[in-house]
Amino acid sequence: MNMKKVFALAAAAALTLSLASCGSSTKKITSVDDLAGAKIGVQLGTTGDIYITGDIEAGVFPDASVEEFTKGIDAVQALKQGKIDAVVIDSEPAKAFVAVNSELAILDTPYTEEEYAICVSKENKELTEKLNGAIAELKTDGTLDAILDKYINKTEGAKGYVTPEGTEYPNGQLVMATNAYFEPYEYYEGDTIVGIDAEFAKAICDKLGYELKIEDMEFDSIIAAVQSGKADFGAAGMTVNEDRLVNVDFTDTYATGVQVIIYKK
């Protein structure tokens, strides 16, 4: 082989290596402290996004940066491809992602904890009161526990909630805004949105005499949809925080979420 050809092959190999590594991330994550200097993926507008962005701005993780994705699964794909170093997301979706991606794992130390509730327009205090009444009853009669047993505790034989025969809807329809890519809170089975929030909302609406309609949208569009009246309420593993309370009201909480860190082994 002549030298020109050798040099040409070497140059091509170097270019290929350079292109392959372009945009890749190689920082090893073994603890929360390793988020310093890391590229961190989040789902846009979620609690993980809010908390990690705030911590970076406060200097908790020097030289770290946030990459926002419209869906949690897109952040996970970016992590698998080496484009980011970690993903901050709710523990339950994290478990689902890790279960089908053997190269990923979850740090033992949680990032933060929060409480989930349903958001309602500030102009609709009456609906908030009705939802709170139903939530209290469904907690007391064991319906909420049955749903959590089905989706989180994975209790054998747990059936969750099933609409009783003869249920009627004299009060019309309520539209729920959600983002159906947050298993086990909301996700698709075929063309149907299922999960904790979908099933609990169905139980609430059945109790109040409303037919439930679920509208899937980007997570960061939910509050705007509720404010504008395009949706009556939002349920999407949504955390109560001061920023959101400026724009919407929240019901009583119905679940506790834990934000965790997914990393590549």
GUMARGU-660543 format. One record per atom (N, C-alpha, C): residue in three letters; atom name; x, y, z. Coordinates in steps of 0.2 Angstrom, whole numbers, always signed. Each point is the difference from the previous one (the first is absolute). Layout:
N
resn / name / u / v / w
Ala / CA / X / Y / Z
...
This chain:
265
resn / name / u / v / w
Met / N / +4 / -6 / +0
Met / CA / -4 / +6 / +0
Met / C / +4 / +6 / +0
Asn / N / -1 / +5 / -5
Asn / CA / +4 / +6 / +0
Asn / C / -1 / +5 / +6
Met / N / +5 / +4 / +2
Met / CA / -1 / +4 / +6
Met / C / -6 / +5 / -1
Lys / N / -1 / +3 / -6
Lys / CA / -6 / +4 / -1
Lys / C / -7 / -3 / +2
Lys / N / +0 / -7 / -1
Lys / CA / -6 / -3 / +1
Lys / C / +0 / -1 / +8
Val / N / +5 / -2 / +3
Val / CA / +1 / -1 / +7
Val / C / -2 / +7 / +4
Phe / N / +2 / +5 / -2
Phe / CA / -1 / +7 / +3
Phe / C / -8 / +1 / -1
Ala / N / -3 / -1 / -6
Ala / CA / -7 / +1 / -1
Ala / C / -4 / -4 / +4
Leu / N / +2 / -7 / +1
Leu / CA / -4 / -4 / +5
Leu / C / +0 / +2 / +7
Ala / N / +6 / +3 / +2
Ala / CA / +1 / +2 / +7
Ala / C / -4 / +6 / +1
Ala / N / +0 / +5 / -5
Ala / CA / -4 / +6 / +0
Ala / C / -7 / -2 / +1
Ala / N / -3 / -4 / -4
Ala / CA / -7 / -2 / +0
Ala / C / -2 / -3 / +7
Ala / N / +5 / -4 / +2
Ala / CA / -2 / -3 / +7
Ala / C / +0 / +5 / +5
Ala / N / +5 / +5 / +0
Ala / CA / +0 / +5 / +5
Ala / C / -7 / +4 / -1
Leu / N / -2 / +2 / -6
Leu / CA / -6 / +3 / -1
Leu / C / -6 / -3 / +3
Thr / N / +0 / -7 / -1
Thr / CA / -6 / -4 / +2
Thr / C / +0 / +0 / +7
Leu / N / +6 / -1 / +4
Leu / CA / +0 / +0 / +7
Leu / C / -2 / +7 / +3
Ser / N / +2 / +5 / -4
Ser / CA / -2 / +7 / +3
Ser / C / -8 / +1 / -1
Leu / N / -2 / -2 / -6
Leu / CA / -8 / +1 / +0
Leu / C / -4 / -4 / +4
Ala / N / +3 / -6 / +2
Ala / CA / -4 / -5 / +4
Ala / C / +0 / +3 / +7
Ser / N / +6 / +3 / +2
Ser / CA / +0 / +3 / +7
Ser / C / -3 / +7 / +1
Cys / N / -2 / +3 / -6
Cys / CA / -2 / +7 / +0
Cys / C / -7 / +0 / +4
Gly / N / +0 / +4 / +5
Gly / CA / -7 / +1 / +4
Gly / C / -1 / -6 / +5
Ser / N / +5 / -4 / +0
Ser / CA / -1 / -6 / +5
Ser / C / +3 / +3 / +7
Ser / N / -3 / -4 / +5
Ser / CA / +2 / +2 / +7
Ser / C / +3 / -6 / +4
Thr / N / +5 / +1 / +4
Thr / CA / +3 / -6 / +3
Thr / C / +1 / +0 / +7
Lys / N / -3 / +5 / +3
Lys / CA / +1 / +1 / +8
Lys / C / -3 / -6 / +3
Lys / N / +3 / -3 / +5
Lys / CA / -2 / -5 / +4
Lys / C / -4 / +2 / +6
Ile / N / -6 / -2 / +1
Ile / CA / -4 / +2 / +5
Ile / C / -1 / -6 / +5
Thr / N / +2 / +1 / +6
Thr / CA / +0 / -5 / +6
Thr / C / -3 / +3 / +6
Ser / N / -2 / +7 / +0
Ser / CA / -3 / +3 / +6
Ser / C / -3 / +6 / -2
Val / N / -4 / +3 / +4
Val / CA / -3 / +7 / -2
Val / C / +5 / +5 / -1
Asp / N / +5 / +0 / +4
Asp / CA / +6 / +5 / -1
Asp / C / +3 / +0 / -7
Asp / N / -1 / -6 / -3
Asp / CA / +3 / +0 / -7
Asp / C / -4 / +4 / -5
Leu / N / -5 / +2 / +2
Leu / CA / -4 / +5 / -5
Leu / C / +3 / +6 / -2
Ala / N / +5 / +2 / +5
Ala / CA / +4 / +6 / -2
Ala / C / +4 / -1 / -6
Gly / N / +0 / +4 / -5
Gly / CA / +3 / +0 / -6
Gly / C / -3 / -5 / -5
Ala / N / -6 / -3 / +2
Ala / CA / -4 / -5 / -5
Ala / C / -5 / +4 / -4
Lys / N / -2 / -4 / -6
Lys / CA / -5 / +2 / -4
Lys / C / -6 / -4 / +3
Ile / N / -5 / +3 / +2
Ile / CA / -6 / -3 / +3
Ile / C / -6 / +1 / -4
Gly / N / -4 / -6 / -1
Gly / CA / -6 / +0 / -4
Gly / C / -6 / +0 / +4
Val / N / -5 / +4 / -2
Val / CA / -6 / +0 / +4
Val / C / -6 / +1 / -5
Gln / N / -6 / -2 / +2
Gln / CA / -6 / +2 / -4
Gln / C / -2 / +7 / +1
Leu / N / -1 / +4 / -5
Leu / CA / -1 / +7 / +0
Leu / C / -6 / +1 / +5
Gly / N / +1 / +5 / +5
Gly / CA / -6 / +2 / +4
Gly / C / -1 / -4 / +6
Thr / N / +3 / -6 / +1
Thr / CA / -1 / -4 / +5
Thr / C / +3 / +2 / +7
Thr / N / -1 / -3 / +5
Thr / CA / +3 / +1 / +6
Thr / C / +8 / -1 / +0
Gly / N / +2 / -5 / -4
Gly / CA / +7 / -1 / -1
Gly / C / +3 / +5 / -3
Asp / N / -3 / +3 / -5
Asp / CA / +2 / +6 / -4
Asp / C / +1 / +6 / +5
Ile / N / -5 / +1 / +4
Ile / CA / -1 / +6 / +4
Ile / C / +6 / +0 / +5
Tyr / N / +0 / -6 / +4
Tyr / CA / +5 / -1 / +5
Tyr / C / +7 / +0 / -2
Ile / N / +2 / -3 / -5
Ile / CA / +7 / -1 / -3
Ile / C / +2 / +7 / -3
Thr / N / -4 / +3 / -3
Thr / CA / +1 / +7 / -3
Thr / C / +2 / +5 / +6
Gly / N / -5 / +0 / +5
Gly / CA / +1 / +4 / +6
Gly / C / +7 / -1 / +3
Asp / N / +2 / -7 / +1
Asp / CA / +6 / -2 / +4
Asp / C / +6 / +3 / -4
Ile / N / +0 / -1 / -7
Ile / CA / +5 / +2 / -4
Ile / C / +1 / +8 / +0
Glu / N / -6 / +3 / +0
Glu / CA / +1 / +8 / +0
Glu / C / +2 / +2 / +7
Ala / N / -1 / -4 / +5
Ala / CA / +2 / +2 / +7
Ala / C / +7 / -2 / +1
Gly / N / +3 / -4 / -4
Gly / CA / +7 / -2 / +0
Gly / C / +1 / -6 / +4
Val / N / -5 / -4 / +1
Val / CA / +1 / -7 / +3
Val / C / +4 / -5 / -4
Phe / N / -1 / +1 / -6
Phe / CA / +4 / -5 / -5
Phe / C / +3 / +4 / -5
Pro / N / +6 / +3 / +2
Pro / CA / +4 / +4 / -5
Pro / C / +2 / -3 / -6
Asp / N / -1 / +4 / -6
Asp / CA / +2 / -2 / -6
Asp / C / -5 / -5 / -3
Ala / N / -5 / -1 / +3
Ala / CA / -5 / -5 / -3
Ala / C / -5 / +4 / -4
Ser / N / -3 / -4 / -5
Ser / CA / -5 / +3 / -4
Ser / C / -6 / -5 / -1
Val / N / -6 / +3 / -2
Val / CA / -6 / -3 / -1
Val / C / -2 / -1 / -7
Glu / N / -2 / -6 / -2
Glu / CA / -3 / -1 / -7
Glu / C / -7 / -2 / +1
Glu / N / -5 / +4 / -3
Glu / CA / -7 / -1 / +1
Glu / C / -3 / -4 / -6
Phe / N / -4 / -5 / +2
Phe / CA / -3 / -4 / -5
Phe / C / -8 / +0 / +1
Thr / N / -3 / +0 / -6
Thr / CA / -8 / +0 / +1
Thr / C / -2 / -6 / +3
Lys / N / +3 / -6 / +0
Lys / CA / -2 / -6 / +3
Lys / C / +6 / -3 / +4
Gly / N / -2 / -4 / +5
Gly / CA / +5 / -3 / +4
Gly / C / +4 / -5 / -3
Ile / N / -4 / -4 / -5
Ile / CA / +4 / -5 / -4
Ile / C / +5 / +3 / -4
Asp / N / -1 / +6 / -3
Asp / CA / +5 / +3 / -4
Asp / C / +6 / +2 / +4
Ala / N / +0 / +2 / +6
Ala / CA / +5 / +1 / +4
Ala / C / +4 / -7 / +2
Val / N / -4 / -5 / +1
Val / CA / +4 / -7 / +1
Val / C / +3 / -2 / -6
Gln / N / -2 / +1 / -6
Gln / CA / +3 / -2 / -6
Gln / C / +6 / +4 / -1
Ala / N / +0 / +7 / +2
Ala / CA / +6 / +4 / -1
Ala / C / +6 / -3 / +5
Leu / N / -2 / -2 / +6
Leu / CA / +4 / -3 / +5
Leu / C / +3 / -6 / -3
Lys / N / -4 / -5 / -3
Lys / CA / +3 / -6 / -3
Lys / C / +5 / +2 / -6
Gln / N / -1 / +5 / -3
Gln / CA / +4 / +2 / -6
Gln / C / +6 / +4 / +2
Gly / N / +1 / +1 / +7
Gly / CA / +6 / +4 / +2
Gly / C / +0 / +7 / -1
Lys / N / -6 / +3 / -2
Lys / CA / -1 / +7 / -1
Lys / C / +0 / +4 / +6
Ile / N / -3 / -3 / +6
Ile / CA / +0 / +3 / +6
Ile / C / +3 / -5 / +6
Asp / N / +1 / +2 / +6
Asp / CA / +3 / -4 / +5
Asp / C / -5 / -3 / +5
Ala / N / -6 / +3 / +0
Ala / CA / -5 / -3 / +5
Ala / C / -7 / +3 / -1
Val / N / -5 / -3 / +2
Val / CA / -7 / +2 / +0
Val / C / -3 / +1 / +7
Val / N / -3 / +6 / +1
Val / CA / -4 / +1 / +6
Val / C / -7 / -1 / -1
Ile / N / -3 / -5 / +3
Ile / CA / -7 / -1 / -1
Ile / C / -4 / -4 / +5
Asp / N / -6 / +0 / +0
Asp / CA / -4 / -4 / +6
Asp / C / +2 / -7 / +0
Ser / N / +0 / -3 / +6
Ser / CA / +2 / -6 / +1
Ser / C / -3 / -6 / -3
Glu / N / -7 / +1 / -1
Glu / CA / -4 / -5 / -3
Glu / C / +1 / -1 / -7
Pro / N / +0 / +5 / -4
Pro / CA / +2 / +0 / -7
Pro / C / +7 / -2 / -1
Ala / N / +5 / +2 / +5
Ala / CA / +7 / -2 / -1
Ala / C / +0 / -8 / +1
Lys / N / -4 / -3 / +4
Lys / CA / +1 / -7 / +1
Lys / C / -3 / -3 / -6
Ala / N / -5 / +2 / -4
Ala / CA / -2 / -3 / -6
Ala / C / +5 / +1 / -5
Phe / N / +4 / +6 / -1
Phe / CA / +5 / +0 / -5
Phe / C / +6 / -4 / +1
Val / N / +2 / -1 / +7
Val / CA / +6 / -4 / +1
Val / C / -2 / -7 / -1
Ala / N / -6 / -2 / +1
Ala / CA / -2 / -7 / +0
Ala / C / +1 / -3 / -7
Val / N / +0 / +5 / -5
Val / CA / +0 / -3 / -7
Val / C / +7 / +3 / -3
Asn / N / +4 / +3 / +4
Asn / CA / +7 / +2 / -3
Asn / C / +5 / -2 / +5
Ser / N / +3 / -6 / -1
Ser / CA / +5 / -3 / +5
Ser / C / +6 / +4 / +1
Glu / N / +1 / +5 / -5
Glu / CA / +7 / +4 / +1
Glu / C / -1 / +6 / +4
Leu / N / -7 / +1 / +3
Leu / CA / -1 / +5 / +4
Leu / C / -2 / -2 / +7
Ala / N / +1 / +5 / +5
Ala / CA / -1 / -2 / +7
Ala / C / -2 / +7 / +3
Ile / N / -3 / -1 / +6
Ile / CA / -2 / +6 / +4
Ile / C / +4 / +0 / +7
Leu / N / +2 / +6 / +1
Leu / CA / +4 / +1 / +6
Leu / C / -4 / -1 / +6
Asp / N / +3 / -3 / +5
Asp / CA / -3 / -2 / +6
Asp / C / -3 / +6 / +4
Thr / N / +4 / +6 / +0
Thr / CA / -2 / +6 / +3
Thr / C / -5 / +4 / -4
Pro / N / -6 / +1 / +3
Pro / CA / -5 / +4 / -4
Pro / C / +2 / +7 / -1
Tyr / N / -2 / +3 / -5
Tyr / CA / +2 / +7 / -1
Tyr / C / -5 / +5 / +4
Thr / N / -6 / -1 / +0
Thr / CA / -5 / +4 / +4
Thr / C / -7 / -4 / +1
Glu / N / -4 / +2 / +4
Glu / CA / -7 / -3 / +1
Glu / C / -5 / +6 / -1
Glu / N / -6 / -2 / -2
Glu / CA / -5 / +5 / -1
Glu / C / -7 / -4 / +0
Glu / N / -5 / +5 / +1
Glu / CA / -7 / -3 / +0
Glu / C / -4 / +2 / -6
Tyr / N / -4 / -5 / -3
Tyr / CA / -3 / +1 / -6
Tyr / C / -8 / +2 / +2
Ala / N / -2 / +4 / -5
Ala / CA / -7 / +2 / +1
Ala / C / -3 / +2 / -7
Ile / N / -7 / +2 / +0
Ile / CA / -3 / +1 / -6
Ile / C / +0 / +8 / -1
Cys / N / +1 / +3 / -5
Cys / CA / +0 / +7 / -1
Cys / C / -7 / +2 / -3
Val / N / -2 / +6 / +2
Val / CA / -7 / +2 / -2
Val / C / +1 / +8 / -1
Ser / N / -4 / +3 / -4
Ser / CA / +0 / +7 / -1
Ser / C / -2 / +4 / +6
Lys / N / +3 / +5 / +1
Lys / CA / -1 / +4 / +6
Lys / C / -7 / +3 / +0
Glu / N / -3 / +0 / -6
Glu / CA / -7 / +3 / -1
Glu / C / -5 / -6 / +1
Asn / N / +2 / -6 / +2
Asn / CA / -5 / -5 / +1
Asn / C / +1 / -3 / +7
Lys / N / -1 / +4 / +5
Lys / CA / +1 / -2 / +7
Lys / C / -5 / -6 / +1
Glu / N / -6 / +1 / -3
Glu / CA / -5 / -6 / +2
Glu / C / +2 / -6 / -3
Leu / N / +3 / -1 / -5
Leu / CA / +3 / -6 / -3
Leu / C / +5 / -3 / +5
Thr / N / +5 / +4 / +2
Thr / CA / +5 / -2 / +5
Thr / C / -3 / -3 / +6
Glu / N / -5 / +3 / +3
Glu / CA / -4 / -2 / +6
Glu / C / -3 / -7 / -2
Lys / N / -3 / -1 / -6
Lys / CA / -3 / -6 / -1
Lys / C / +5 / -6 / -1
Leu / N / +6 / +2 / -3
Leu / CA / +5 / -5 / -1
Leu / C / +3 / -2 / +7
Asn / N / +1 / +5 / +4
Asn / CA / +2 / -2 / +7
Asn / C / -4 / -4 / +4
Gly / N / -7 / +1 / -1
Gly / CA / -5 / -5 / +3
Gly / C / +1 / -7 / -2
Ala / N / +0 / +0 / -7
Ala / CA / +1 / -7 / -3
Ala / C / +7 / -3 / +2
Ile / N / +5 / +3 / +0
Ile / CA / +7 / -2 / +2
Ile / C / -1 / -3 / +7
Ala / N / -3 / +4 / +5
Ala / CA / +0 / -2 / +7
Ala / C / -4 / -7 / +0
Glu / N / -5 / +0 / -3
Glu / CA / -4 / -7 / +0
Glu / C / +3 / -5 / -3
Leu / N / +4 / +1 / -6
Leu / CA / +3 / -6 / -3
Leu / C / +6 / -2 / +4
Lys / N / +3 / +4 / +4
Lys / CA / +6 / -2 / +5
Lys / C / -3 / -4 / +5
Thr / N / -6 / +2 / +3
Thr / CA / -3 / -3 / +6
Thr / C / -3 / -7 / -2
Asp / N / -3 / -1 / -6
Asp / CA / -3 / -6 / -2
Asp / C / +5 / -5 / -3
Gly / N / +6 / +2 / -1
Gly / CA / +6 / -5 / -2
Gly / C / +1 / +0 / -7
Thr / N / -4 / +4 / -4
Thr / CA / +0 / +0 / -7
Thr / C / +7 / +3 / -3
Leu / N / +3 / +5 / +3
Leu / CA / +7 / +2 / -1
Leu / C / +5 / -5 / +1
Asp / N / -1 / -3 / +6
Asp / CA / +5 / -6 / +2
Asp / C / +0 / -5 / -5
Ala / N / -6 / -2 / -3
Ala / CA / -1 / -5 / -5
Ala / C / +4 / +2 / -6
Ile / N / -1 / +6 / -2
Ile / CA / +3 / +2 / -6
Ile / C / +8 / +0 / +0
Leu / N / +3 / +2 / +6
Leu / CA / +7 / +0 / +1
Leu / C / +2 / -7 / +1
Asp / N / -4 / -4 / +3
Asp / CA / +2 / -7 / +0
Asp / C / +1 / -3 / -7
Lys / N / -4 / +2 / -4
Lys / CA / +0 / -3 / -7
Lys / C / +6 / +3 / -4
Tyr / N / +2 / +6 / +0
Tyr / CA / +5 / +3 / -4
Tyr / C / +7 / +1 / +3
Ile / N / +0 / +1 / +7
Ile / CA / +6 / +1 / +3
Ile / C / +2 / -6 / +4
Asn / N / -4 / -2 / +5
Asn / CA / +2 / -6 / +4
Asn / C / +0 / -7 / -3
Lys / N / -3 / +0 / -6
Lys / CA / -1 / -6 / -4
Lys / C / -3 / -6 / +4
Thr / N / -5 / +2 / +4
Thr / CA / -3 / -6 / +4
Thr / C / -3 / -5 / -4
Glu / N / +1 / -6 / +1
Glu / CA / -3 / -5 / -4
Glu / C / -7 / +0 / +1
Gly / N / -4 / +0 / -6
Gly / CA / -7 / +0 / +0
Gly / C / -3 / +7 / +1
Ala / N / +4 / +5 / +0
Ala / CA / -3 / +7 / +1
Ala / C / -3 / +2 / -6
Lys / N / -6 / +2 / +0
Lys / CA / -4 / +2 / -6
Lys / C / -1 / +8 / -1
Gly / N / +2 / +4 / +5
Gly / CA / +0 / +7 / +0
Gly / C / -7 / +2 / +0
Tyr / N / -2 / +5 / -4
Tyr / CA / -7 / +2 / +0
Tyr / C / -4 / -2 / -7
Val / N / -6 / -2 / +1
Val / CA / -4 / -2 / -5
Val / C / -7 / +4 / +1
Thr / N / -2 / +3 / -5
Thr / CA / -7 / +4 / +0
Thr / C / -5 / -5 / +2
Pro / N / -4 / +2 / +5
Pro / CA / -6 / -5 / +2
Pro / C / -5 / +0 / -6
Glu / N / -3 / -5 / +0
Glu / CA / -6 / -1 / -5
Glu / C / -5 / +5 / +1
Gly / N / -3 / +3 / -5
Gly / CA / -6 / +4 / +1
Gly / C / +2 / +8 / +2
Thr / N / +7 / +1 / +0
Thr / CA / +2 / +7 / +1
Thr / C / -2 / +5 / -5
Glu / N / -3 / +5 / +2
Glu / CA / -3 / +5 / -4
Glu / C / +4 / +7 / +0
Tyr / N / -1 / +4 / -5
Tyr / CA / +4 / +6 / +0
Tyr / C / -5 / +6 / -1
Pro / N / -4 / +2 / +5
Pro / CA / -5 / +5 / -1
Pro / C / +3 / +7 / +0
Asn / N / +7 / +1 / +2
Asn / CA / +3 / +7 / +0
Asn / C / +4 / +2 / -6
Gly / N / +0 / -5 / -5
Gly / CA / +4 / +2 / -6
Gly / C / +6 / -3 / +0
Gln / N / +5 / +4 / -3
Gln / CA / +7 / -3 / -1
Gln / C / +5 / +4 / +3
Leu / N / +6 / -3 / +3
Leu / CA / +6 / +4 / +2
Leu / C / +5 / -2 / -5
Val / N / +4 / +5 / -2
Val / CA / +6 / -2 / -4
Val / C / +7 / +1 / +5
Met / N / +3 / -6 / -1
Met / CA / +7 / +0 / +4
Met / C / +6 / +1 / -5
Ala / N / +4 / +4 / +2
Ala / CA / +6 / +1 / -4
Ala / C / +6 / -4 / +3
Thr / N / +3 / -3 / -4
Thr / CA / +6 / -4 / +2
Thr / C / +5 / -1 / -5
Asn / N / +6 / -3 / +2
Asn / CA / +5 / -2 / -5
Asn / C / +1 / -7 / +1
Ala / N / -2 / -4 / -5
Ala / CA / +0 / -7 / +1
Ala / C / +6 / -4 / -1
Tyr / N / +6 / +2 / +2
Tyr / CA / +6 / -3 / -1
Tyr / C / +4 / +0 / +7
Phe / N / -4 / -2 / +5
Phe / CA / +2 / +1 / +7
Phe / C / -2 / -6 / +4
Glu / N / +2 / -6 / -3
Glu / CA / -2 / -7 / +4
Glu / C / +3 / +0 / +7
Pro / N / -4 / -2 / +5
Pro / CA / -7 / -3 / -1
Pro / C / -6 / +5 / +1
Tyr / N / +2 / +6 / +1
Tyr / CA / -5 / +5 / +1
Tyr / C / -5 / +1 / -6
Glu / N / +3 / +1 / -6
Glu / CA / -4 / +0 / -6
Glu / C / +4 / -3 / -6
Tyr / N / -3 / -4 / -4
Tyr / CA / +4 / -3 / -6
Tyr / C / -5 / -3 / -4
Tyr / N / +2 / -2 / -6
Tyr / CA / -5 / -3 / -5
Tyr / C / +1 / -8 / +1
Glu / N / -6 / -3 / -1
Glu / CA / -1 / -7 / -1
Glu / C / -4 / +0 / -6
Gly / N / +3 / -1 / -6
Gly / CA / -3 / +0 / -7
Gly / C / -2 / +8 / -1
Asp / N / -6 / +1 / -1
Asp / CA / -3 / +7 / -1
Asp / C / -3 / +3 / +7
Thr / N / +1 / -4 / +5
Thr / CA / -3 / +3 / +6
Thr / C / +5 / +2 / +5
Ile / N / -2 / +6 / +3
Ile / CA / +5 / +2 / +6
Ile / C / -2 / -3 / +6
Val / N / +4 / -3 / +4
Val / CA / -1 / -3 / +6
Val / C / +5 / +2 / +5
Gly / N / +0 / -3 / +6
Gly / CA / +5 / +2 / +5
Gly / C / -4 / +3 / +6
Ile / N / +4 / +2 / +6
Ile / CA / -2 / +2 / +6
Ile / C / -5 / +6 / -1
Asp / N / +3 / +5 / -3
Asp / CA / -4 / +6 / -1
Asp / C / -7 / -1 / -4
Ala / N / +1 / -4 / -5
Ala / CA / -6 / -1 / -5
Ala / C / -5 / -4 / +4
Glu / N / +2 / -5 / +4
Glu / CA / -5 / -4 / +4
Glu / C / -3 / +4 / +6
Phe / N / +4 / +4 / +3
Phe / CA / -2 / +3 / +6
Phe / C / -5 / +6 / -2
Ala / N / +2 / +3 / -6
Ala / CA / -5 / +5 / -3
Ala / C / -6 / -3 / -2
Lys / N / +0 / -6 / -2
Lys / CA / -6 / -3 / -2
Lys / C / -5 / -2 / +6
Ala / N / +4 / -2 / +5
Ala / CA / -4 / -1 / +7
Ala / C / -3 / +6 / +2
Ile / N / +4 / +6 / +0
Ile / CA / -3 / +6 / +2
Ile / C / -6 / +3 / -4
Cys / N / +1 / -1 / -6
Cys / CA / -6 / +2 / -5
Cys / C / -6 / -4 / +1
Asp / N / +1 / -6 / +1
Asp / CA / -6 / -5 / +1
Asp / C / -3 / +2 / +6
Lys / N / +3 / +1 / +5
Lys / CA / -3 / +2 / +7
Lys / C / -3 / +7 / -1
Leu / N / +2 / +4 / -4
Leu / CA / -3 / +7 / +0
Leu / C / -5 / +0 / -6
Gly / N / -1 / -5 / -4
Gly / CA / -5 / +0 / -5
Gly / C / +2 / +3 / -6
Tyr / N / +6 / +0 / -2
Tyr / CA / +3 / +3 / -6
Tyr / C / +3 / -5 / -4
Glu / N / -1 / +0 / -7
Glu / CA / +4 / -4 / -4
Glu / C / +7 / +3 / -1
Leu / N / +5 / -4 / +0
Leu / CA / +7 / +2 / -1
Leu / C / +2 / +0 / -7
Lys / N / +4 / +5 / -2
Lys / CA / +3 / +0 / -6
Lys / C / +7 / +2 / +1
Ile / N / +5 / -4 / -3
Ile / CA / +7 / +2 / +1
Ile / C / +3 / +2 / -6
Glu / N / +4 / +6 / +1
Glu / CA / +3 / +3 / -6
Glu / C / +8 / +0 / +1
Asp / N / +3 / -3 / -4
Asp / CA / +8 / -1 / +0
Asp / C / +3 / +6 / -3
Met / N / +5 / +3 / +3
Met / CA / +3 / +6 / -2
Met / C / +7 / +0 / +3
Glu / N / +4 / +5 / -2
Glu / CA / +7 / +1 / +3
Glu / C / -1 / +2 / +7
Phe / N / +5 / -2 / +4
Phe / CA / -1 / +1 / +8
Phe / C / -1 / +7 / +1
Asp / N / +5 / +4 / -3
Asp / CA / +0 / +7 / +1
Asp / C / -6 / +4 / -3
Ser / N / -5 / -3 / -3
Ser / CA / -6 / +3 / -3
Ser / C / -6 / -1 / +5
Ile / N / +1 / -4 / +5
Ile / CA / -6 / -2 / +4
Ile / C / -3 / +6 / +4
Ile / N / +5 / +3 / +3
Ile / CA / -3 / +6 / +4
Ile / C / -3 / +5 / -4
Ala / N / +3 / +2 / -6
Ala / CA / -3 / +4 / -5
Ala / C / -7 / -2 / -2
Ala / N / -1 / -7 / -1
Ala / CA / -6 / -3 / -2
Ala / C / -6 / +1 / +5
Val / N / +2 / -1 / +7
Val / CA / -4 / +1 / +5
Val / C / -2 / +7 / +1
Gln / N / +5 / +5 / +0
Gln / CA / -2 / +7 / +0
Gln / C / -4 / +3 / -5
Ser / N / +0 / -3 / -6
Ser / CA / -4 / +3 / -6
Ser / C / -7 / -4 / +0
Gly / N / -1 / -5 / +4
Gly / CA / -6 / -3 / -1
Gly / C / +0 / -6 / -5
Lys / N / +5 / -1 / -3
Lys / CA / +0 / -6 / -5
Lys / C / +0 / -7 / +4
Ala / N / +2 / +0 / +6
Ala / CA / +0 / -5 / +4
Ala / C / -3 / +2 / +7
Asp / N / -4 / -5 / +3
Asp / CA / -3 / +2 / +7
Asp / C / +5 / -1 / +6
Phe / N / +5 / -5 / -1
Phe / CA / +5 / -1 / +5
Phe / C / +6 / -3 / -3
Gly / N / +5 / +0 / +3
Gly / CA / +6 / -4 / -2
Gly / C / +3 / -5 / +5
Ala / N / +1 / -6 / -3
Ala / CA / +3 / -5 / +5
Ala / C / +6 / -3 / -4
Ala / N / +6 / +0 / +2
Ala / CA / +5 / -2 / -4
Ala / C / +6 / -1 / +5
Gly / N / -1 / -3 / +6
Gly / CA / +6 / -1 / +4
Gly / C / +2 / +7 / +2
Met / N / -4 / +5 / +1
Met / CA / +2 / +7 / +1
Met / C / +1 / +2 / +7
Thr / N / +6 / +3 / +1
Thr / CA / +2 / +2 / +7
Thr / C / -3 / +7 / +2
Val / N / -2 / +1 / +6
Val / CA / -2 / +6 / +2
Val / C / +6 / +4 / +2
Asn / N / +1 / +6 / -3
Asn / CA / +5 / +5 / +2
Asn / C / -2 / +7 / -1
Glu / N / +4 / +4 / +3
Glu / CA / -2 / +7 / +0
Glu / C / -1 / +3 / -7
Asp / N / +5 / -1 / -5
Asp / CA / -1 / +2 / -7
Asp / C / -7 / -1 / -3
Arg / N / -2 / -7 / +1
Arg / CA / -6 / -2 / -3
Arg / C / -6 / +3 / +4
Leu / N / +1 / +1 / +6
Leu / CA / -6 / +3 / +4
Leu / C / -2 / +7 / -2
Val / N / +5 / +3 / -3
Val / CA / -1 / +7 / -3
Val / C / -6 / +0 / -5
Asn / N / +0 / -6 / -4
Asn / CA / -4 / +0 / -6
Asn / C / -6 / -5 / +1
Val / N / +0 / -5 / +4
Val / CA / -5 / -4 / +1
Val / C / -1 / -2 / +7
Asp / N / -6 / -3 / +2
Asp / CA / -1 / -3 / +7
Asp / C / +1 / -7 / -1
Phe / N / +1 / -3 / +6
Phe / CA / +1 / -7 / +0
Phe / C / -4 / -4 / +5
Thr / N / -2 / -6 / -1
Thr / CA / -4 / -3 / +5
Thr / C / +4 / -3 / +5
Asp / N / -3 / -4 / +5
Asp / CA / +4 / -3 / +5
Asp / C / +4 / -5 / -4
Thr / N / +6 / -2 / +3
Thr / CA / +5 / -5 / -3
Thr / C / -3 / -7 / +0
Tyr / N / +2 / -4 / -4
Tyr / CA / -2 / -7 / -1
Tyr / C / +5 / -5 / +0
Ala / N / +6 / +3 / -1
Ala / CA / +6 / -5 / -1
Ala / C / +7 / +4 / +1
Thr / N / +5 / -4 / +2
Thr / CA / +6 / +3 / +2
Thr / C / +5 / -3 / -6
Gly / N / +4 / +5 / -3
Gly / CA / +4 / -2 / -5
Gly / C / +8 / +1 / +2
Val / N / +4 / -3 / -2
Val / CA / +7 / +0 / +1
Val / C / +4 / +1 / -6
Gln / N / +4 / +6 / +0
Gln / CA / +4 / +1 / -6
Gln / C / +7 / -4 / +1
Val / N / +2 / -3 / -6
Val / CA / +6 / -4 / +1
Val / C / +4 / +1 / -6
Ile / N / +6 / -2 / +0
Ile / CA / +5 / +1 / -5
Ile / C / +2 / -7 / -4
Ile / N / -2 / +0 / -6
Ile / CA / +2 / -6 / -5
Ile / C / +7 / +2 / -3
Tyr / N / +4 / -5 / +0
Tyr / CA / +7 / +0 / -2
Tyr / C / +1 / -6 / -5
Lys / N / +6 / +1 / -4
Lys / CA / +2 / -5 / -4
Lys / C / +5 / -4 / +4
Lys / N / +0 / -7 / +0
Lys / CA / +4 / -4 / +4
Lys / C / +7 / +0 / -3
